Amino acid sequence: MTATTLARAQKNLAELVSDVNESCRPVIIANDDGKNAVLVSEEDWNSMQETLYLYSIPGMVESIINARMEPLSECKVYDPNEEW
């Protein structure tokens, strides 16, 4: 993860945002008082929020792990008309 100062980030904000969006690499913005911030792309932020949400559902992680181990030949085909 790269880092920059707050002053540099203010001067080059448009370029910094563009770089973060293109590279998908967050940037630490260092503040003089030691309370730093991290700049991430909106896509990465949304992905992190979704992951945190899924982890908050009891049993979801285990369900995902178990599903990964299931052979494709045993998987059902998605039917949008199927009742849940």
Biotite code that builds the C-alpha atoms (Angstrom):
import biotite.structure as struc

atoms = struc.array([
    struc.Atom([0.000, 0.000, 0.000], chain_id="A", res_id=1, res_name="MET", atom_name="CA", element="C"),
    struc.Atom([1.419, 3.368, -0.931], chain_id="A", res_id=2, res_name="THR", atom_name="CA", element="C"),
    struc.Atom([1.298, 6.436, 1.278], chain_id="A", res_id=3, res_name="ALA", atom_name="CA", element="C"),
    struc.Atom([1.232, 10.174, 0.757], chain_id="A", res_id=4, res_name="THR", atom_name="CA", element="C"),
    struc.Atom([0.979, 13.246, 2.921], chain_id="A", res_id=5, res_name="THR", atom_name="CA", element="C"),
    struc.Atom([-2.226, 15.165, 3.400], chain_id="A", res_id=6, res_name="LEU", atom_name="CA", element="C"),
    struc.Atom([-0.737, 18.213, 1.660], chain_id="A", res_id=7, res_name="ALA", atom_name="CA", element="C"),
    struc.Atom([0.302, 16.142, -1.373], chain_id="A", res_id=8, res_name="ARG", atom_name="CA", element="C"),
    struc.Atom([-3.110, 14.448, -1.498], chain_id="A", res_id=9, res_name="ALA", atom_name="CA", element="C"),
    struc.Atom([-4.857, 17.844, -1.488], chain_id="A", res_id=10, res_name="GLN", atom_name="CA", element="C"),
    struc.Atom([-2.713, 19.104, -4.369], chain_id="A", res_id=11, res_name="LYS", atom_name="CA", element="C"),
    struc.Atom([-3.142, 15.951, -6.461], chain_id="A", res_id=12, res_name="ASN", atom_name="CA", element="C"),
    struc.Atom([-6.571, 14.694, -5.424], chain_id="A", res_id=13, res_name="LEU", atom_name="CA", element="C"),
    struc.Atom([-7.932, 14.122, -8.937], chain_id="A", res_id=14, res_name="ALA", atom_name="CA", element="C"),
    struc.Atom([-4.839, 12.160, -9.965], chain_id="A", res_id=15, res_name="GLU", atom_name="CA", element="C"),
    struc.Atom([-4.829, 10.216, -6.696], chain_id="A", res_id=16, res_name="LEU", atom_name="CA", element="C"),
    struc.Atom([-8.483, 9.193, -7.094], chain_id="A", res_id=17, res_name="VAL", atom_name="CA", element="C"),
    struc.Atom([-7.834, 8.164, -10.680], chain_id="A", res_id=18, res_name="SER", atom_name="CA", element="C"),
    struc.Atom([-4.803, 6.065, -9.659], chain_id="A", res_id=19, res_name="ASP", atom_name="CA", element="C"),
    struc.Atom([-6.730, 4.332, -6.869], chain_id="A", res_id=20, res_name="VAL", atom_name="CA", element="C"),
    struc.Atom([-9.583, 3.484, -9.225], chain_id="A", res_id=21, res_name="ASN", atom_name="CA", element="C"),
    struc.Atom([-7.271, 2.157, -11.941], chain_id="A", res_id=22, res_name="GLU", atom_name="CA", element="C"),
    struc.Atom([-4.856, 0.194, -9.749], chain_id="A", res_id=23, res_name="SER", atom_name="CA", element="C"),
    struc.Atom([-7.351, -1.021, -7.097], chain_id="A", res_id=24, res_name="CYS", atom_name="CA", element="C"),
    struc.Atom([-4.617, -0.282, -4.541], chain_id="A", res_id=25, res_name="ARG", atom_name="CA", element="C"),
    struc.Atom([-5.548, 1.819, -1.520], chain_id="A", res_id=26, res_name="PRO", atom_name="CA", element="C"),
    struc.Atom([-3.457, 4.831, -0.510], chain_id="A", res_id=27, res_name="VAL", atom_name="CA", element="C"),
    struc.Atom([-2.723, 5.893, 3.049], chain_id="A", res_id=28, res_name="ILE", atom_name="CA", element="C"),
    struc.Atom([-3.076, 9.631, 3.540], chain_id="A", res_id=29, res_name="ILE", atom_name="CA", element="C"),
    struc.Atom([-0.829, 10.555, 6.465], chain_id="A", res_id=30, res_name="ALA", atom_name="CA", element="C"),
    struc.Atom([-1.904, 13.357, 8.755], chain_id="A", res_id=31, res_name="ASN", atom_name="CA", element="C"),
    struc.Atom([0.466, 15.375, 10.952], chain_id="A", res_id=32, res_name="ASP", atom_name="CA", element="C"),
    struc.Atom([-1.344, 14.294, 14.125], chain_id="A", res_id=33, res_name="ASP", atom_name="CA", element="C"),
    struc.Atom([-0.949, 10.578, 13.315], chain_id="A", res_id=34, res_name="GLY", atom_name="CA", element="C"),
    struc.Atom([-4.623, 10.020, 12.547], chain_id="A", res_id=35, res_name="LYS", atom_name="CA", element="C"),
    struc.Atom([-4.321, 8.739, 9.006], chain_id="A", res_id=36, res_name="ASN", atom_name="CA", element="C"),
    struc.Atom([-6.993, 7.923, 6.443], chain_id="A", res_id=37, res_name="ALA", atom_name="CA", element="C"),
    struc.Atom([-7.143, 5.400, 3.627], chain_id="A", res_id=38, res_name="VAL", atom_name="CA", element="C"),
    struc.Atom([-8.422, 6.171, 0.147], chain_id="A", res_id=39, res_name="LEU", atom_name="CA", element="C"),
    struc.Atom([-10.038, 3.206, -1.620], chain_id="A", res_id=40, res_name="VAL", atom_name="CA", element="C"),
    struc.Atom([-12.082, 2.947, -4.795], chain_id="A", res_id=41, res_name="SER", atom_name="CA", element="C"),
    struc.Atom([-15.856, 2.858, -4.454], chain_id="A", res_id=42, res_name="GLU", atom_name="CA", element="C"),
    struc.Atom([-15.867, -0.610, -6.041], chain_id="A", res_id=43, res_name="GLU", atom_name="CA", element="C"),
    struc.Atom([-13.426, -1.917, -3.429], chain_id="A", res_id=44, res_name="ASP", atom_name="CA", element="C"),
    struc.Atom([-15.354, -0.202, -0.621], chain_id="A", res_id=45, res_name="TRP", atom_name="CA", element="C"),
    struc.Atom([-18.616, -1.821, -1.748], chain_id="A", res_id=46, res_name="ASN", atom_name="CA", element="C"),
    struc.Atom([-16.888, -5.199, -1.954], chain_id="A", res_id=47, res_name="SER", atom_name="CA", element="C"),
    struc.Atom([-15.575, -4.837, 1.616], chain_id="A", res_id=48, res_name="MET", atom_name="CA", element="C"),
    struc.Atom([-19.029, -3.846, 2.877], chain_id="A", res_id=49, res_name="GLN", atom_name="CA", element="C"),
    struc.Atom([-20.604, -6.863, 1.172], chain_id="A", res_id=50, res_name="GLU", atom_name="CA", element="C"),
    struc.Atom([-17.993, -9.186, 2.676], chain_id="A", res_id=51, res_name="THR", atom_name="CA", element="C"),
    struc.Atom([-18.541, -7.749, 6.152], chain_id="A", res_id=52, res_name="LEU", atom_name="CA", element="C"),
    struc.Atom([-22.301, -8.161, 5.738], chain_id="A", res_id=53, res_name="TYR", atom_name="CA", element="C"),
    struc.Atom([-21.972, -11.798, 4.656], chain_id="A", res_id=54, res_name="LEU", atom_name="CA", element="C"),
    struc.Atom([-19.665, -12.522, 7.591], chain_id="A", res_id=55, res_name="TYR", atom_name="CA", element="C"),
    struc.Atom([-22.281, -11.068, 9.948], chain_id="A", res_id=56, res_name="SER", atom_name="CA", element="C"),
    struc.Atom([-24.897, -13.664, 8.959], chain_id="A", res_id=57, res_name="ILE", atom_name="CA", element="C"),
    struc.Atom([-24.640, -16.686, 11.287], chain_id="A", res_id=58, res_name="PRO", atom_name="CA", element="C"),
    struc.Atom([-23.627, -19.814, 9.357], chain_id="A", res_id=59, res_name="GLY", atom_name="CA", element="C"),
    struc.Atom([-23.010, -17.989, 6.068], chain_id="A", res_id=60, res_name="MET", atom_name="CA", element="C"),
    struc.Atom([-19.232, -18.523, 6.005], chain_id="A", res_id=61, res_name="VAL", atom_name="CA", element="C"),
    struc.Atom([-19.625, -22.233, 6.658], chain_id="A", res_id=62, res_name="GLU", atom_name="CA", element="C"),
    struc.Atom([-22.296, -22.448, 3.974], chain_id="A", res_id=63, res_name="SER", atom_name="CA", element="C"),
    struc.Atom([-20.019, -20.793, 1.411], chain_id="A", res_id=64, res_name="ILE", atom_name="CA", element="C"),
    struc.Atom([-17.098, -23.069, 2.334], chain_id="A", res_id=65, res_name="ILE", atom_name="CA", element="C"),
    struc.Atom([-19.299, -26.163, 2.075], chain_id="A", res_id=66, res_name="ASN", atom_name="CA", element="C"),
    struc.Atom([-20.687, -25.016, -1.272], chain_id="A", res_id=67, res_name="ALA", atom_name="CA", element="C"),
    struc.Atom([-17.161, -24.633, -2.657], chain_id="A", res_id=68, res_name="ARG", atom_name="CA", element="C"),
    struc.Atom([-16.469, -28.286, -1.857], chain_id="A", res_id=69, res_name="MET", atom_name="CA", element="C"),
    struc.Atom([-19.634, -29.541, -3.574], chain_id="A", res_id=70, res_name="GLU", atom_name="CA", element="C"),
    struc.Atom([-18.901, -31.132, -6.970], chain_id="A", res_id=71, res_name="PRO", atom_name="CA", element="C"),
    struc.Atom([-20.419, -29.240, -9.878], chain_id="A", res_id=72, res_name="LEU", atom_name="CA", element="C"),
    struc.Atom([-22.109, -32.418, -11.056], chain_id="A", res_id=73, res_name="SER", atom_name="CA", element="C"),
    struc.Atom([-24.196, -32.402, -7.859], chain_id="A", res_id=74, res_name="GLU", atom_name="CA", element="C"),
    struc.Atom([-25.219, -28.744, -8.094], chain_id="A", res_id=75, res_name="CYS", atom_name="CA", element="C"),
    struc.Atom([-28.738, -27.798, -9.063], chain_id="A", res_id=76, res_name="LYS", atom_name="CA", element="C"),
    struc.Atom([-29.403, -25.602, -12.063], chain_id="A", res_id=77, res_name="VAL", atom_name="CA", element="C"),
    struc.Atom([-30.884, -22.251, -11.116], chain_id="A", res_id=78, res_name="TYR", atom_name="CA", element="C"),
    struc.Atom([-34.585, -22.021, -11.840], chain_id="A", res_id=79, res_name="ASP", atom_name="CA", element="C"),
    struc.Atom([-35.951, -18.472, -11.449], chain_id="A", res_id=80, res_name="PRO", atom_name="CA", element="C"),
    struc.Atom([-39.492, -19.897, -11.179], chain_id="A", res_id=81, res_name="ASN", atom_name="CA", element="C"),
    struc.Atom([-38.654, -22.184, -8.276], chain_id="A", res_id=82, res_name="GLU", atom_name="CA", element="C"),
    struc.Atom([-40.353, -21.222, -5.010], chain_id="A", res_id=83, res_name="GLU", atom_name="CA", element="C"),
    struc.Atom([-38.132, -20.666, -2.031], chain_id="A", res_id=84, res_name="TRP", atom_name="CA", element="C"),
])
